[in-house]
Amino acid sequence: MTTADILPFFRAWIANPLQVAAVAPSGAALAELMTRDITPDSGPVLELGPGTGAFTRALLARGVRECDLTLVEYGSDFARLLSHRFPAARVRWMDAAQLAPAGLFDDAPAGTVISGLPLLSMPPRKVMAILSGAFASLRQGGSFYQFTYGPNCPVPRRILDRLGLKATRTGRALLNVPPAAVYRISRRPPLRLLATSA
Ligand SMILES: C[S@@+](CC[C@H](N)C(=O)[O-])C[C@H]1O[C@@H](n2cnc3c(N)ncnc32)[C@H](O)[C@@H]1O
């Protein structure tokens, strides 16, 4: 987090606390944990709710090319700031719940989704639209990374079941303020019929 990020973030939180859901951008420990599995081959990367770009910078440091980043942000000031900071990335000022109709990855699917979205403050219907749009954009074997300040995965179990997904906690960033946990959400392997011998 740079000092230049603190003021725009705090201003956005005052204007819309439920949408921003944090008073300051994520710190280095959480950005490190969110992007730990990322390699230059993880792209194209779809980032949801990048804010001022705390995870975006960590993705670039992991070797993802800026032109392989799609940044989906609902806050207009954040979207403008991101376009300025990451001119080679594709920045979309839009609601992440509209991913499916937007068809951003119809030509080449994403390899990874990194989400800073405040899922805990969203109604289940919206969480469902975001997850289903994100997994429609992801190639087979691709993963969706989500952080939370809560004690459990912020995607309700019934939504995971409905979409055929599983969530695994990858770690906790205790040094973040407030402390956070990261979950990797991926498709469940298809059920295989057991061969029965007569
Ligand atoms: C907790 S902040 C995280 C920002 C940044 N990823 C970080 O960790 O510092 C949540 C971000 O999600 C954005 N956001 C909230 N709802 C959204 C939605 N429906 N679609 C896209 N972005 C959204 C907010 O504007 C904000 O930038």
The ligand as a MOL file (V3000), in Angstrom:
LIG
                    3D

  0  0  0     0  0            999 V3000
M  V30 BEGIN CTAB
M  V30 COUNTS 27 29 0 0 0
M  V30 BEGIN ATOM
M  V30 1 C -12.5100 -4.2470 0.0870 0
M  V30 2 S -12.2470 -3.2050 -1.3600 0 CHG=1
M  V30 3 C -10.8050 -4.0690 -1.9980 0
M  V30 4 C -9.9300 -3.2250 -2.8890 0
M  V30 5 C -8.5900 -3.8390 -3.2510 0
M  V30 6 N -8.7430 -5.1040 -3.9360 0
M  V30 7 C -7.7320 -4.0480 -2.0260 0
M  V30 8 O -7.6870 -5.2030 -1.5520 0
M  V30 9 O -7.1440 -3.0800 -1.5300 0 CHG=-1
M  V30 10 C -13.6020 -3.6980 -2.4270 0
M  V30 11 C -13.5050 -3.2000 -3.8600 0
M  V30 12 O -14.5440 -3.8210 -4.6360 0
M  V30 13 C -15.2040 -2.8360 -5.4370 0
M  V30 14 N -16.5690 -3.3270 -5.7030 0
M  V30 15 C -17.5800 -3.4650 -4.8030 0
M  V30 16 N -18.6680 -3.9980 -5.4020 0
M  V30 17 C -18.3240 -4.2080 -6.7050 0
M  V30 18 C -19.0150 -4.7540 -7.8220 0
M  V30 19 N -20.2770 -5.1750 -7.7160 0
M  V30 20 N -18.3690 -4.8470 -9.0080 0
M  V30 21 C -17.0690 -4.4240 -9.1220 0
M  V30 22 N -16.3690 -3.8810 -8.0990 0
M  V30 23 C -16.9820 -3.7740 -6.9060 0
M  V30 24 C -15.1360 -1.5800 -4.5660 0
M  V30 25 O -15.3590 -0.3980 -5.3190 0
M  V30 26 C -13.7080 -1.6970 -4.0160 0
M  V30 27 O -12.7730 -1.2130 -4.9280 0
M  V30 END ATOM
M  V30 BEGIN BOND
M  V30 1 1 1 2
M  V30 2 1 2 3
M  V30 3 1 2 10
M  V30 4 1 3 4
M  V30 5 1 4 5
M  V30 6 1 5 6
M  V30 7 1 5 7
M  V30 8 2 7 8
M  V30 9 1 7 9
M  V30 10 1 10 11
M  V30 11 1 11 12
M  V30 12 1 11 26
M  V30 13 1 12 13
M  V30 14 1 13 14
M  V30 15 1 13 24
M  V30 16 1 14 15
M  V30 17 1 14 23
M  V30 18 2 15 16
M  V30 19 1 16 17
M  V30 20 1 17 18
M  V30 21 2 17 23
M  V30 22 1 18 19
M  V30 23 2 18 20
M  V30 24 1 20 21
M  V30 25 2 21 22
M  V30 26 1 22 23
M  V30 27 1 24 25
M  V30 28 1 24 26
M  V30 29 1 26 27
M  V30 END BOND
M  V30 END CTAB
M  END
